[in-house]
Amino acid sequence: MLLEALTSVRDLGRLQEIASVLIRYGFGDVVRRLGLADVLEKAGHALHWDDAQAYAHMPPPQRVRRALEDLGTTFVKLGQILSTRVDQFEPEWIAEFSQLQDHAPPSPWPEVLAQLTEDLGAPPEALFARFDPQPLAAGSIAQVHAAALADGTEVIVKVRRPGIKPRIEADLRWLARLATSLEADHPELRAFQPREMVRQFARSLHRELDLANEGRQSDRIAANFRDWRDTGHTGDIEPPIVIPRIHWPWTRERVCVQDRVNGIAGRRLDLVDAAGLDRKLLARRGARAVLKMIVTDGLFHADPHAGNVFYLSGNRIAFIDFGMVGRLSAARRDELIRLLVGLVQRDPQAVADVMLDWAGEHATDEEGLVMDLQAFVDTYHGLTLQQINLAAMLGELTALLRQHHLALPADLALLFKSFITLEGMGRSLDGDFNMAEEALPLLKAAVRARYRPKALAQRGWRALDETLSLIGGLPHDLARLLRAARRGRLEVHIDIANLNRVGNQVESALNRLVVGLVVAALIVGSSIVMTVPGGPTLLGLPFFGLLGFVGATVGSLWLISSISRSAKAKRLSERSEDIV
């Protein structure tokens, strides 16, 4: 409790900013439910509750997006993560989250220079043959400067914004508190695992803050493409996929130096035509590259949108910005293959089994899910690959997940989002692009590999080893259990998520009751003192009796104020719910 109190005091300034933005966009109920209003008012921070109607005319998705933008880096990144959760949000919410732009004004150059000098051990002009203080671009976490090494190599220097980490840490603490409150107060949201989502978001954001980690991920993906050649086009002389080289002597947690990519930005399709590049080949090559990352390597670019892609001469493609990558374990890839086989073989029960495994303990209506999956599978039965729109198919599948209150694991949510983004990019390059056609050969190869004798033997041996380990440890585990029971030290831990909240409410009510009893006692005691002659007087009245009435008046005013604040917060909550 002491640690929580100290943390709250440290974060009060940021907390007031968060609460003010939420109130401005009509989410005062969230402020009240978190207890933020009471904390801030007790600390002397005023909240402008009258602003609650300022943006009431906006639809809820737009209000949430605007609020995230106003709240800054952490919440913009959160919105970008939420844009991948096509399994949890309706298309209109995904569309709003996808509009969140990771752009911000550049940090003051003196602050950047001081940080760079500290990290590199010398001013940048002493280490680079050329360094441009004017950034090429500035995002919410880092900004990018052009530079050149002593040998003339063109590079970019990515610098983390000075002083950004403490602010992000404060935001993450309050997001964790919000997630805990949501799970406690809204049981229907537990299927979406808000606390787990915040935990994974915090881990992802910490990785993105570490620019050296981004360099390591870039190197791993570059190694996976070192000997890769596009099987659909055998005339390549140079590697078809380019990943910028990381210059490790100058790369740290807060700075990353890498080769500069000079090509056509993915959004400038007009320049693609002017350069004589083959749009169809670029679309298919990009799709095959990302599918290789997903299906073969299990490590993929989690945000392959046009801003992170450059087109180079020779119909080559460069991928940049590996701050956010997705990972698929071998077990997860096996589950995906099981899902694929179930769809191909028209086996809705097999598809449902995989989806229920993903949902865990939150799954409820298994029979209804199987029936809906049967209808889903029948919809696509008999269609050729040219007739299948992968993005639409995934959209229908995620709609089924939302309908049954199921949530994808975080890694699969990134995967689904990557598929949808990739198909959109492919169709912008080539109107005839079909993602299913490009994915099928790799998926077929993965299915064949799964059922090869060597793979079957490995899985069987692994399962046997795990079973024998479990059986071997069973006597020891039972002995420990019985020993604890004999000693009376067998414990059962029950974690009630909203017990603290209930305790706080009971404590507040008891405080009011105690003050009320004291006020009543003061009134009765002072009335008795007023009837006793003698003793000091003030204005002709017994002094101690008058003092008792003053104390009773102060206590009564506090009670009235406390009740009034609670009533005001309740009215605001009801008004906020009406707005939402």
Protein Blocks (a to p, Z undefined) as FASTA:
>chain_A
ZZmmmmmmmmmmmmmmmmmmmmmnopammmmmnommmmmmmnopacdfklmmmmmmpcfk
lmmmmmmmmnommlmmmmmmmmmmmmlbcfklmmmmmmpccbdddddfklmmmmmmmmno
pafklmpmbdcfbafbdcfkbccdddddfkopacddddddehklmmmmmmmmmmmmmmmm
mmmmmmmlmmnommlmmmmmmmmmmmmmmmmlmmmmmmmmmmmmmmgccfkbckbfbdfb
dcddddfklgcfkbccddddddddfklmmlmmmnopafklmmmmmmmmmmmmmmmnopac
fblcfklcccdehhiacdehjlbccdddfklmmmmmmmmmmmmnopaklmmmmmmmmnmm
mbcblmlmmmmmmmmmmmmgoiafklpcfklmmmmmmmmmmmnopacdfklmmmmmmmmm
mmmmmmmmpmkbcfklmmmmmmmmmmmmmmgmklmmmmmmmmmmmmmmmmmmmmmmmmmm
mmmmmnopaccddddfklmmmmmmmmmmmmmmmmmmmmmmmmmmmmmmmmpggdjdeehi
afklmmmmmmmmmmmmmmmmmmmmmmmmmmmmmmmmmmZZ
